[in-house]
Amino acid sequence: MSVARIAAADDFEGWRSLARQLASRNVPADKIIWQVGDAPADLFGAATVAETDKLAFAVPRPFIALARTAICHRDPERFALLYAFLRRLRVEPALIEDRTDALLQRIERLGRQVRRDIHKMRAFLRFREMGEKEARRFVAWFEPEHHIVRANADFFLDRFATMHWSILTPDLSLHWDGETLHESQGATRHDAPSGDPLEETWRTYYASIFNPARLKIGAMQKEMPRRYWKNMPETALVPGLIASAQARESAMVAVSRENLGANVAGSWEALREEAMGCTRCPLYKDATQTVFGEGPLDAKLMFVGEQPGDQEDQAGKPFVGPAGQIFDEALEKAGIERARVYVTNAVKHFKYEQRGKRRIHSKPNAGEIKACRWWYAQERELLRPAVTIALGATAARQILGKAVTIGGARGEAHRLEDGGEGWVTIHPSFLLRIPDKADAEAEFGRFIEDLKREKKRAETLS
């Protein structure tokens, strides 16, 4: 019997290193005891596996992504389950595609539950203000079902980079001072503040945006379980808001949509102006300008491309170059007016390589896509489109939050975090690179059919 000891409950890299060694030595899964930290165990002198990373072998990438997520589950068998599946993958790599395999199904179920918990933390965590001036800090208390705190750290760093904050949970606490992220041991509910001066303001805001026309009580209680209510100031308002939903709905009909539209337009203009000075990644240094999205702010269809090209960079408008001309032609044949859709890019600055006098397109990397996610998220928040269409793999990564292939994601609806619907198709520039004219025409026809389907979906969902 061997003891495989990893540093923390969510230590994927530690598990990965030990699993490599054990699998390389062909150690059976039932001959390993997985231990977290210094937890004691009656091991009867079992040998401890040293953590080194000298032995490596290839496994399918989807397994790495799945294991990284599933290992955050609280199921004590997760390490052994992943290891057992890893050993089988070494012999049969195609097993990762076999959705009928019982072990794979169980691991994928762990992954889905972890992803759902990650989303709940993002949706239901609430900060409360403590201290004043230099000592001011924002503190939140949350009770996750799984070991997701570290997995969510980047999300809160991106969203609240300028705040000094702490997130307290029973297992682990995170602290951000504006420059460095620190960890400390778990806390209790009593360590977090129970209220702050901003809480009444937040309740007022929540009451003002509550939309009875969209009220679905069953769905709301499913998506926002009562176990989170005690940490959210707005939930005290929910029973009263539900009770008065019909009255509020009648009142809302009388609200001027013209005034509402003016508010959204003002917010969009301010957002666009702010984006013009974006320095969130190094691409701004060489690009001519930020190329922001354009189109009506009540558009039901939102198109997301990869990045501006050479002509877009100079004009300051999306999709005006050769790919833009194909895009316009496809929209027309699909019965879509470009003037009625919103068009933007996953990355707002042109990335290129200088070759003589020419600027050659260079694909954005994961860091650049992530840096621009903030602008894309703000555009979505203002527009709230029914359907978002990703043109190409970079755009798909931006709207889905993960890397996918066009072949694997095309032709099906994807549920987005804000409740909208996402679709994936090719980027128009792909058509320019097909050498055979007949093949290009066939792919262009398929692209048009994609657009027709997604137009119909937007009409259905509106």
C-alpha positions in Angstrom: 0.0 0.0 0.0 1.3 3.5 -0.9 0.4 6.8 0.6 0.0 9.7 -1.9 0.0 12.9 0.0 -1.0 16.2 -1.6 -0.8 19.7 -0.1 -4.5 20.8 -0.3 -7.9 19.4 -1.2 -7.9 21.3 -4.5 -4.2 20.7 -5.3 -4.5 19.5 -8.9 -0.8 19.9 -9.8 0.2 17.9 -6.7 -2.2 15.1 -7.6 -1.1 15.2 -11.2 2.6 14.8 -10.3 2.0 11.9 -8.0 -0.5 10.2 -10.4 2.2 10.3 -13.1 4.6 8.5 -11.0 2.2 5.9 -9.7 0.7 5.2 -13.2 4.2 4.9 -14.7 5.0 2.3 -12.0 1.6 0.6 -12.8 0.4 0.8 -9.2 -3.2 -0.3 -9.0 -5.8 2.2 -7.8 -6.8 0.1 -4.9 -3.2 0.0 -3.6 -3.1 3.8 -3.0 -4.3 5.8 -0.1 -4.8 9.5 -1.0 -4.1 11.9 1.8 -4.6 15.7 2.0 -2.1 17.7 4.0 -1.1 16.3 7.4 -4.3 14.4 8.0 -3.4 11.3 10.2 -4.1 7.8 9.0 -3.5 4.3 10.3 -1.4 3.2 7.4 0.5 0.3 9.0 3.8 1.5 7.7 2.7 2.1 4.1 5.3 3.7 1.9 4.9 7.4 1.1 5.2 8.6 -2.5 7.6 11.5 -2.8 6.3 14.4 -4.9 8.5 14.8 -7.9 7.6 15.5 -11.5 10.2 13.7 -13.6 7.9 11.1 -15.1 5.5 12.4 -17.8 3.3 10.9 -20.4 0.6 12.2 -22.7 -3.1 12.1 -22.0 -5.9 13.8 -24.0 -6.3 17.5 -23.1 -10.0 17.2 -22.3 -9.1 14.9 -19.4 -6.7 17.5 -17.9 -9.5 20.1 -18.0 -12.0 17.7 -16.5 -9.6 16.5 -13.8 -8.7 20.1 -12.9 -12.4 20.8 -12.2 -13.5 17.5 -10.7 -10.6 17.5 -8.2 -12.3 20.5 -6.5 -15.3 18.3 -5.5 -15.7 17.2 -1.9 -16.2 13.6 -2.8 -13.4 11.8 -0.8 -13.1 9.3 -3.7 -12.3 11.9 -6.4 -8.5 11.3 -6.3 -8.9 7.6 -6.7 -11.6 7.9 -9.4 -9.4 10.2 -11.5 -6.4 8.0 -11.0 -8.3 4.9 -12.0 -9.5 6.6 -15.2 -6.1 7.9 -15.9 -4.6 4.4 -15.9 -7.3 3.3 -18.4 -6.6 6.3 -20.6 -3.0 5.4 -21.0 -4.0 2.2 -22.7 -7.1 3.6 -24.5 -6.9 7.4 -25.1 -10.2 7.4 -27.1 -12.0 6.5 -23.8 -12.3 10.2 -23.0 -14.9 10.4 -25.8 -17.0 7.4 -24.6 -20.0 9.1 -22.9 -21.4 5.7 -22.0 -18.5 4.8 -19.7 -19.7 4.6 -16.2 -16.5 6.0 -14.6 -16.3 8.9 -17.0 -20.0 9.7 -16.3 -19.3 9.8 -12.6 -16.3 12.1 -13.0 -18.2 14.4 -15.4 -21.0 14.6 -12.8 -18.5 15.8 -10.2 -17.2 18.4 -12.7 -20.7 19.7 -13.4 -21.4 20.1 -9.7 -18.2 21.9 -9.2 -18.9 24.3 -12.1 -22.4 25.0 -10.7 -20.9 25.8 -7.3 -18.3 28.1 -9.0 -21.2 30.0 -10.7 -23.2 30.2 -7.4 -20.2 31.8 -5.6 -19.9 34.4 -8.3 -23.7 35.1 -8.3 -24.5 35.0 -4.6 -21.4 36.4 -2.8 -21.9 39.8 -1.3 -19.2 42.2 0.0 -19.8 44.4 3.0 -17.8 47.5 3.9 -15.6 47.7 7.0 -13.5 50.6 8.2 -12.9 54.1 6.8 -10.5 55.8 4.5 -7.1 54.0 4.4 -8.5 51.3 6.6 -11.6 50.7 4.4 -12.0 47.0 3.3 -14.7 44.9 1.8 -15.4 41.6 3.4 -17.6 38.7 2.2 -18.7 35.5 3.8 -19.5 32.4 1.7 -20.1 28.7 2.3 -19.2 26.8 -0.9 -20.3 23.2 -1.3 -16.9 22.3 -2.8 -13.3 23.4 -2.8 -13.8 26.2 -5.3 -12.3 29.3 -3.5 -8.9 29.2 -5.3 -10.6 28.3 -8.6 -12.7 31.5 -8.3 -9.8 33.8 -7.2 -9.0 35.1 -10.7 -12.7 36.0 -11.3 -12.8 38.3 -8.2 -9.4 39.7 -8.9 -10.6 40.8 -12.4 -13.9 42.2 -11.1 -12.7 43.9 -8.0 -9.1 44.8 -8.8 -9.2 48.3 -7.3 -10.8 47.2 -4.0 -9.1 45.8 -0.9 -11.2 42.8 0.0 -11.4 39.6 1.9 -13.5 36.5 1.1 -14.0 34.3 4.2 -15.1 30.7 3.9 -15.0 27.8 6.4 -12.0 26.1 4.6 -10.0 29.0 3.2 -9.9 32.7 3.2 -8.5 35.1 0.5 -7.3 38.6 1.0 -6.4 41.2 -1.8 -4.6 44.4 -0.9 -4.5 45.8 -4.4 -1.2 44.2 -5.3 -0.9 40.8 -3.8 -3.3 37.9 -3.1 -2.9 36.3 0.3 -4.4 33.1 1.8 -5.2 32.3 5.4 -7.1 29.6 7.2 -10.8 29.2 7.2 -13.1 31.5 9.2 -16.5 31.4 10.8 -19.7 33.4 10.0 -19.1 35.5 13.1 -15.8 36.8 11.6 -17.7 38.5 8.8 -19.6 41.8 9.2 -23.4 41.6 9.4 -24.1 44.8 7.6 -22.6 48.1 6.3 -23.6 51.6 5.2 -23.9 50.5 1.6 -26.4 47.7 2.3 -29.5 50.0 2.3 -28.3 51.5 -1.0 -28.0 48.0 -2.5 -31.5 47.1 -1.3 -32.8 50.2 -3.0 -31.0 49.5 -6.2 -32.2 45.8 -6.2 -35.8 46.9 -5.7 -35.5 49.4 -8.5 -34.3 46.8 -11.1 -36.6 44.0 -10.0 -38.6 43.1 -13.1 -41.9 41.4 -12.3 -42.4 40.6 -16.0 -39.4 38.2 -15.8 -40.4 36.7 -12.5 -40.4 32.9 -12.5 -40.6 31.9 -8.8 -39.8 28.2 -9.3 -36.7 29.0 -11.5 -35.6 31.7 -9.1 -35.7 29.4 -6.1 -33.8 26.7 -8.0 -31.1 29.1 -9.2 -30.9 31.0 -5.9 -31.3 28.4 -3.1 -32.3 29.7 0.2 -29.1 28.5 1.8 -27.5 31.6 0.3 -30.2 34.1 1.2 -28.9 34.9 4.7 -25.7 36.4 3.2 -27.5 38.5 0.6 -29.1 41.8 1.7 -31.6 41.9 -1.2 -33.2 38.6 -0.4 -35.1 40.1 2.5 -37.0 42.1 -0.1 -37.9 39.1 -2.3 -41.2 38.0 -0.6 -42.6 41.5 -0.7 -41.5 42.0 -4.3 -43.1 38.8 -5.3 -46.4 39.7 -3.6 -46.5 43.1 -5.4 -45.3 41.7 -8.8 -48.6 42.3 -10.6 -48.9 45.9 -9.4 -45.3 46.6 -10.2 -45.8 45.1 -13.7 -48.7 47.5 -14.4 -46.6 50.4 -13.2 -43.6 49.4 -15.3 -45.7 49.5 -18.5 -46.1 53.2 -18.0 -42.4 53.9 -17.7 -41.0 55.7 -20.7 -38.9 53.4 -22.8 -37.4 56.5 -24.4 -35.9 57.5 -21.0 -34.6 54.0 -20.4 -33.0 53.9 -23.8 -31.3 57.2 -23.1 -29.8 55.9 -19.9 -28.4 52.8 -21.7 -27.0 54.9 -24.5 -25.3 57.2 -22.0 -23.8 54.2 -20.2 -22.6 52.8 -23.5 -21.0 56.1 -24.6 -19.2 56.3 -21.3 -18.0 52.7 -21.6 -16.8 53.3 -25.1 -14.9 56.4 -24.1 -13.3 54.5 -21.2 -12.2 51.7 -23.6 -10.4 54.2 -25.8 -7.8 54.5 -23.1 -7.6 50.8 -22.3 -4.1 49.5 -21.2 -5.3 46.1 -19.8 -2.8 44.2 -22.0 0.2 45.3 -24.1 -1.7 45.3 -27.4 -2.6 49.0 -27.1 1.0 50.0 -27.5 1.2 49.1 -31.2 -2.4 49.4 -32.3 -3.7 52.6 -33.9 -6.8 52.7 -31.6 -9.3 50.7 -29.7 -12.0 49.3 -32.0 -15.2 49.1 -29.9 -18.5 47.5 -30.8 -21.2 49.2 -32.7 -24.9 48.8 -33.4 -28.3 49.4 -31.8 -28.3 48.9 -28.1 -31.6 47.0 -28.2 -30.2 44.5 -30.7 -31.4 40.9 -30.2 -28.4 39.6 -32.1 -24.9 40.2 -31.0 -22.0 39.1 -33.2 -18.5 38.7 -31.7 -15.5 38.4 -34.0 -11.9 37.7 -33.1 -10.1 41.2 -33.3 -9.9 44.2 -35.6 -7.9 43.7 -38.8 -5.6 46.2 -40.5 -8.5 48.2 -42.0 -10.6 48.1 -38.9 -7.7 49.4 -36.8 -7.3 52.4 -39.1 -11.1 53.1 -39.4 -12.0 52.5 -35.8 -14.9 50.3 -36.8 -15.4 46.5 -36.7 -15.8 44.4 -39.8 -15.1 46.9 -42.6 -12.2 45.0 -44.3 -12.3 42.0 -46.7 -13.8 39.7 -44.0 -16.4 42.4 -43.2 -17.5 42.5 -46.9 -18.1 38.7 -46.8 -19.9 39.2 -43.4 -22.2 41.8 -44.9 -23.0 39.6 -47.9 -23.8 36.7 -45.7 -26.1 38.8 -43.5 -28.0 40.0 -46.5 -28.5 36.5 -47.9 -29.6 35.3 -44.4 -32.2 38.1 -44.3 -30.5 40.0 -41.5 -30.0 43.8 -41.5 -26.6 44.8 -40.3 -28.1 48.0 -39.0 -30.2 45.9 -36.6 -27.4 43.9 -35.0 -24.6 44.7 -32.7 -21.1 43.8 -33.9 -18.0 43.7 -31.7 -14.8 41.7 -31.2 -13.4 39.5 -28.4 -10.2 41.6 -28.4 -10.5 45.3 -29.1 -6.9 46.0 -30.4 -5.2 44.8 -33.6 -2.5 42.3 -33.0 0.0 41.9 -35.8 3.5 41.2 -37.0 5.2 43.9 -39.1 6.6 42.5 -42.4 8.1 45.3 -44.4 5.2 47.7 -45.0 2.6 45.1 -44.3 0.9 44.4 -40.9 0.1 40.7 -40.8 -2.6 39.5 -38.4 -1.5 37.5 -35.4 -3.9 35.5 -33.3 -4.6 36.8 -29.7 -3.4 34.6 -26.9 -5.3 33.4 -23.8 -4.1 36.3 -21.6 -5.1 38.9 -24.2 -8.5 37.4 -24.6 -9.0 37.3 -20.8 -7.8 40.9 -20.4 -10.5 42.0 -22.9 -13.2 40.0 -21.2 -14.1 42.9 -19.0 -15.1 45.1 -22.0 -17.1 42.3 -23.6 -18.9 41.6 -20.3 -19.9 45.3 -20.0 -21.2 45.3 -23.5 -23.4 42.3 -22.8 -24.6 43.8 -19.5 -25.9 46.8 -21.4 -27.3 45.1 -24.4 -28.6 41.8 -22.9 -29.0 40.2 -26.4 -31.2 37.2 -26.8 -28.6 35.4 -29.0 -24.8 35.9 -29.2 -23.0 34.5 -32.2 -19.3 33.7 -31.9 -17.5 34.1 -35.2 -14.4 31.8 -34.9 -12.6 30.0 -32.1 -11.3 33.1 -30.3 -14.8 34.6 -30.1 -16.1 31.3 -28.9 -13.6 31.2 -26.1 -14.6 34.7 -25.1 -18.4 34.1 -24.9 -18.2 30.5 -23.5 -15.3 31.2 -21.1 -13.3 28.2 -22.3 -11.5 26.9 -25.4 -13.6 24.9 -27.9 -13.3 23.8 -31.4 -15.6 25.1 -34.1 -16.5 21.6 -35.2 -17.4 20.5 -31.7 -19.4 23.6 -30.7 -21.1 24.5 -34.0 -24.7 23.9 -34.6 -25.9 23.8 -31.0 -27.2 26.3 -28.4 -24.9 27.1 -25.5 -26.4 28.5 -22.2 -24.4 31.6 -21.2 -23.9 32.7 -17.6 -26.3 35.6 -17.9 -29.1 33.5 -19.3 -28.6 34.4 -22.9 -28.0 31.9 -25.7 -24.7 31.5 -27.5 -24.0 29.9 -30.9 -20.7 29.2 -32.6 -19.8 29.4 -36.3 -16.9 30.2 -38.5 -15.2 33.6 -38.9 -15.8 35.1 -42.3 -12.0 35.4 -42.9 -11.9 31.6 -42.9 -13.8 31.7 -46.3 -11.0 33.9 -47.7 -8.4 31.2 -47.0 -10.2 28.3 -48.8 -8.3 27.8 -52.0 -10.9 25.7 -53.9 -13.7 27.9 -55.2 -16.4 25.1 -54.9 -15.4 24.3 -51.4 -15.5 28.0 -50.5 -19.0 28.4 -52.0 -20.2 25.3 -50.1 -18.8 26.6 -46.8 -20.3 30.1 -47.5 -23.7 28.4 -47.9 -23.3 26.6 -44.6 -22.4 29.9 -43.0 -25.6 31.5 -44.3 -27.6 28.6 -43.0 -26.0 29.1 -39.5 -27.1 32.8 -39.6 -30.6 32.0 -40.7 -31.0 29.5 -37.8 -29.6 31.9 -35.3 -31.8 34.8 -36.6 -34.9 32.5 -36.1 -33.7 31.7 -32.5 -33.4 35.4 -31.7 -36.9 36.0 -33.0 -38.2 33.1 -30.9 -36.5 34.2 -27.7 -37.4 37.9 -28.0 
